[in-house]
Amino acid sequence: MSGASGVSGASPHPAVSAAPSFGTGALSRAAALIHTLVTVEALLLVAASPGLAGLLLLGSAPANLPLAALCLLPLGPATAAALYALRHRDRDLTELHPARAYWRGWRLNAVPSLKLWAPLLAWLTVIAFTLTHFTATGLPGWWAVLLATIGAGSLLWGAHALVLTALFAFRARDTARLAGHFLFRHRSATLGAASLLVLTAAGTAVLTEALPALLAAPLLLSLLHSSRPVIAETQEDFTA
C-alpha cells in the first residue's frame, strides 16, 4: 500500500518491473518441457521394465501372444502415471517435480488403470490370436477385416480410457462408458489418437521396434493435446 502511494515525483522503472523472473521465459519453459519429457520417459521405462524385459525374451511366435499380454500388464499403470505427470507438469524451470508427479500418478492410478487395461489386453490378445490363425478358422475373408477394425477401435477406446483414468477418479465401468461415448462424440480427439497409432506403427515397422518406448513421453503429450475436448467436457459435465 505504501509503495503505491509513494512520492509523486518519483518515476517507476517499467523495464525492471516488467522483466520476467528466472524460470518463466520462453527458453526456460522449453528447458522445463525437455526435462519433464526426459524424466517421465525414464520413469515410464522403469515402471514398465519387468514386462519389457519379458518381451525381449519372448519369440515372435503367435503361441507367445498370451505371455506377451502378461508382459504388457505393467505398461497400463506406467502409461497412466505418465499421462498424469505430463498433465500436471510445471512450466516454471524453478518449480519442476516431474518424478514426484509421476509416482503420485502411479499410486493413484495403478489399480484403476489395471481394471481397464487387463480386459483390453485380453480382448486384443483374442483378436490377434484369431488373426494369426485365421486360415484355420475357415471363416470368410471379410471376417479378418472386421476383426482388425474391431481391434483398432478397441485401441482407440483404450486411449480415451487411459486418459480419463489418469486424470479423473471415476469407477471403472463409468470410465469405460465415457470412453465409448467420447469415441464417437469427439471425432477430432479419436482421429488424433488414431494418427498417433498409425505413426507409431509405421515408425516401428520402418525403423525399430523400440520406437514406441523411446518416444513414449512425446507421444503421450500429443495424446493429451488431442484429447483436450474430452478432458474439457469431462470436467464441465461429469465432475462436481
C-alpha positions in Angstrom: 0.0 0.0 0.0 2.7 2.5 0.9 4.7 1.6 -2.3 1.6 2.5 -4.4 1.2 5.9 -2.7 4.9 7.0 -2.8 6.3 10.3 -3.8 4.6 11.6 -6.9 7.8 12.9 -8.5 9.5 9.5 -8.4 9.3 7.7 -11.8 8.9 3.9 -11.8 11.2 1.6 -13.8 8.8 -0.3 -16.1 11.7 -2.3 -17.7 12.6 -3.7 -14.3 9.1 -4.4 -13.1 8.0 -6.0 -16.3 11.1 -8.2 -16.6 10.2 -11.9 -16.2 11.6 -13.7 -13.2 14.0 -16.5 -13.6 12.4 -19.7 -14.9 9.4 -18.1 -16.7 10.9 -17.1 -20.1 10.5 -19.0 -23.3 13.9 -20.7 -23.1 13.2 -21.7 -19.5 9.8 -23.1 -20.5 11.4 -25.1 -23.3 14.1 -26.5 -20.9 11.4 -27.3 -18.4 9.4 -29.3 -21.1 12.5 -31.2 -22.2 13.4 -32.0 -18.6 9.9 -33.2 -17.9 9.7 -35.4 -21.0 13.1 -37.0 -20.4 12.2 -37.7 -16.7 8.8 -39.1 -17.5 10.2 -41.2 -20.3 12.8 -42.7 -18.0 10.3 -43.4 -15.2 7.8 -44.9 -17.6 10.5 -47.3 -18.8 11.5 -48.1 -15.2 7.9 -48.8 -14.2 7.2 -51.0 -17.2 10.7 -52.7 -17.2 9.6 -56.0 -15.7 7.2 -56.6 -18.6 9.5 -55.1 -21.2 12.3 -57.4 -20.1 10.0 -60.4 -20.5 9.1 -59.3 -24.0 12.7 -59.3 -25.0 13.0 -62.9 -24.0 9.9 -64.0 -25.9 10.0 -65.0 -29.5 7.7 -63.7 -32.2 5.7 -67.0 -32.5 1.9 -66.5 -32.3 1.8 -69.0 -29.5 3.5 -66.5 -27.3 0.7 -63.9 -27.6 -0.8 -64.7 -24.1 2.6 -64.4 -22.5 3.2 -61.1 -24.3 -0.1 -59.8 -23.0 1.0 -60.7 -19.4 4.3 -58.9 -20.0 2.4 -55.8 -21.1 0.3 -55.5 -17.9 2.7 -53.1 -16.2 2.5 -50.8 -19.2 -1.0 -49.7 -18.3 -0.2 -48.2 -14.9 3.1 -46.8 -16.2 1.3 -45.1 -19.1 -1.5 -43.7 -16.8 1.2 -42.3 -14.4 3.0 -40.7 -17.4 -0.3 -39.0 -18.6 -0.9 -37.8 -15.0 2.6 -36.3 -14.7 2.5 -34.6 -18.1 -0.9 -33.1 -17.4 0.3 -31.7 -14.1 3.7 -30.6 -15.3 5.1 -27.2 -14.2 6.1 -24.6 -16.8 8.5 -22.8 -14.4 12.0 -24.1 -14.5 12.4 -23.4 -10.8 9.3 -25.5 -9.8 10.0 -28.8 -11.6 9.0 -32.0 -9.8 8.1 -34.5 -12.6 9.4 -37.5 -10.7 7.2 -36.7 -7.7 4.2 -36.1 -10.0 4.9 -39.4 -11.9 5.0 -41.6 -8.8 1.9 -39.8 -7.3 0.1 -40.6 -10.6 1.3 -44.2 -10.4 0.0 -44.7 -6.8 -3.4 -43.1 -7.7 -3.9 -44.9 -11.0 -2.2 -48.3 -10.8 -5.3 -50.2 -9.7 -7.9 -48.2 -11.6 -5.9 -48.4 -14.8 -5.4 -52.2 -14.5 -9.2 -52.7 -14.2 -9.5 -51.5 -17.7 -6.1 -52.3 -19.2 -6.2 -56.0 -18.3 -9.5 -56.7 -20.0 -8.4 -54.7 -23.0 -5.2 -56.7 -23.3 -7.2 -59.9 -23.0 -9.6 -58.8 -25.7 -6.8 -57.7 -28.1 -5.0 -61.0 -27.5 -8.0 -62.9 -28.6 -8.3 -60.8 -31.7 -4.6 -61.1 -32.5 -4.5 -64.8 -31.9 -7.5 -65.3 -34.2 -6.0 -63.3 -37.0 -2.7 -65.1 -36.8 -4.5 -68.4 -37.0 -7.2 -67.2 -39.4 -6.7 -69.8 -42.1 -7.5 -72.5 -39.6 -10.8 -70.9 -38.6 -12.5 -71.4 -42.0 -14.1 -68.0 -41.8 -14.6 -65.8 -44.9 -12.0 -63.2 -45.6 -14.2 -60.2 -44.6 -14.2 -61.5 -41.0 -10.5 -60.7 -40.8 -11.2 -57.2 -41.9 -13.9 -56.9 -39.3 -11.7 -58.3 -36.5 -8.9 -55.9 -37.5 -11.4 -53.0 -37.4 -12.7 -54.0 -34.0 -9.1 -54.3 -32.7 -8.3 -50.8 -33.9 -11.5 -49.4 -32.4 -10.6 -51.1 -29.1 -7.2 -49.5 -29.1 -8.7 -46.0 -29.6 -11.2 -46.7 -26.8 -8.3 -47.7 -24.7 -6.5 -44.4 -25.4 -9.6 -42.5 -24.2 -10.0 -44.8 -21.2 -6.3 -44.3 -20.1 -6.6 -40.5 -20.4 -9.8 -40.5 -18.3 -8.4 -42.9 -15.7 -5.2 -40.9 -15.4 -6.9 -37.6 -14.8 -10.3 -38.4 -13.1 -11.4 -40.6 -10.3 -14.3 -42.5 -11.8 -15.4 -46.0 -11.3 -14.1 -48.4 -13.9 -17.5 -49.0 -15.5 -18.2 -45.3 -15.7 -14.8 -44.7 -17.3 -15.5 -47.4 -19.8 -18.8 -45.9 -20.7 -17.3 -42.4 -21.1 -14.5 -43.7 -23.2 -17.0 -45.3 -25.5 -19.2 -42.2 -25.5 -16.3 -39.9 -26.5 -15.1 -42.3 -29.1 -17.8 -41.0 -31.5 -18.7 -37.7 -29.8 -15.3 -36.1 -30.2 -14.1 -37.4 -33.5 -11.2 -35.0 -33.7 -9.8 -36.5 -30.5 -10.3 -40.0 -31.8 -8.7 -39.1 -35.1 -5.8 -37.6 -33.2 -5.3 -40.8 -31.3 -5.6 -42.8 -34.5 -3.0 -40.7 -36.2 -0.6 -41.3 -33.3 -1.2 -45.1 -33.5 -0.6 -45.1 -37.3 2.6 -43.0 -37.0 3.8 -45.3 -34.2 3.1 -48.4 -36.1 4.7 -47.1 -39.3 7.8 -45.9 -37.4 8.1 -49.3 -35.7 7.8 -51.2 -39.0 10.3 -48.9 -40.8 12.8 -48.1 -38.1 12.9 -50.1 -34.9 10.5 -52.0 -32.6 11.9 -49.9 -29.7 10.5 -46.7 -31.2 7.3 -46.6 -29.1 9.3 -47.0 -25.9 11.9 -44.4 -26.9 9.2 -41.8 -27.9 6.6 -42.7 -25.3 6.6 -39.3 -23.5 6.3 -37.1 -26.6 3.6 -39.4 -28.0 1.6 -39.2 -24.7 1.9 -35.5 -24.6 0.5 -35.4 -28.1 -2.3 -37.6 -27.0 -3.1 -35.2 -24.2 -3.1 -32.4 -26.6 -5.6 -34.1 -29.0 -7.7 -35.1 -26.0 -8.4 -31.6 -24.8 -12.1 -31.6 -25.9 -12.6 -34.9 -24.0 -10.9 -33.5 -20.9 -12.8 -30.2 -21.0 -16.2 -31.8 -21.4 -15.5 -34.3 -18.6 -14.5 -31.5 -16.3 -17.6 -29.5 -17.2 -20.3 -32.2 -17.3 -19.1 -35.2 -15.3 -17.3 -33.8 -12.3 -18.7 -31.8 -9.4 
